[in-house]
């Protein structure tokens, strides 16, 4: 059984490029409802904690640096089959491999300067949502 929440982060590159509105429009037009939203500037420590699952990977330090380089917008979305549908909507992590019409194809500059994060499992959607949002901040 699939879950009904997912977490997305609009990353610093997309915010600096002015893509918050267009990205949000695509997501909400695809039937996702906002359950919680906030703008935050992650510290290096917070970025290290959030991405700790990738600590052993060669891109980890660059990812932490990128994600703490400017403000991000964290959004918890609700929709039936949220994680799978959202992953389809955002496309491949590498925008050069993403399908036409996906958010990453349209708004990411590169694999390293990606536009959005999306939870990769129902379990991680809960963990990631708990990282950014207290229960009282969700509706």
C-alpha positions, 0 to 999 in steps of 0.5 A: 500500500502506498502512502499519501505524503511526500516531501519536496525541497526546492533547492537554492539554485531554483530559488536563486533563478526565480523558479519557485512559482513555476515549480509550485504551479506544476506540482499543484496542477498535478493534484498535489495539495500542500500540507506544510510549507516553509522557507529555511536556510539550512546550516551545514550541520542540518544539511549533513544530518538531512543527507546523512544517508549519502555520507559514504558517497562521493557527492556528499560534501558537494551536496551538503555545501550546495544545500546550505548555500542559500535558502530552500523551500521545504514542502510536504505534499499530500496525494494518493500514491504521493511518492511514486507520482511525485518522482514521476513528475520531477524526473530523473536526478540527472536533468540530461536523462529526465523526460521532457516535461518533468520539473528537473528537465525544465528547471535543473541546470545539472546533476549537481545544481538540481532544482528539487528534491523528492522523497524516494520512499514512503518511509523516507517521506515520513522521516524527511517530513519530520525533519522539517515539520512539527505535527502542529505545522501540518494540515 
